[in-house]
Amino acid sequence: MLIDAEKCVISGECVKYCPTNAISLSKKTAIINLKKCVECGNCKRVNICPRDAIFQQDLKGNRVLRASFSNPNYSHKGMSTSFGRGTSEVKTNDITGRYKRGFAGVILEMGRPGVGTTLEKWEK
């Protein structure tokens, strides 16, 4: 996520909705720290910015991975599911039978809105 400095009126409302504290205020604009931002989209999705200054930049590399882990509305390109987190194999085990009766599968979610983390912290 990015903030258009020319549109930003520094209301500070967006800061409250960032689960990773990636948004800070300067004298001229709100700023999103891209090292902290997990691309969850909360700041944009809540539609709180009075001037619609928050926007989604083109996602590349690591940013795509962050969005797929964090944004519940992210569309997974190339996977059989078209909306939300996870693959269809995980979401529909009752149909695919990937995990047989008596076995359990484990899914790890990192950077989910409201409980954000970084891959670095998760690794530790």
PyMOL commands that set and color helices and strands:
alter all, ss='L'
color gray80, all
select helices_A, chain A and resi 13-17+42-45+62-70+88-91+93-96+119-123
alter helices_A, ss='H'
color red, helices_A
select strands_A, chain A and resi 2-3+23-25+30-32+54-55
alter strands_A, ss='S'
color yellow, strands_A
deselect
rebuild
show_as cartoon
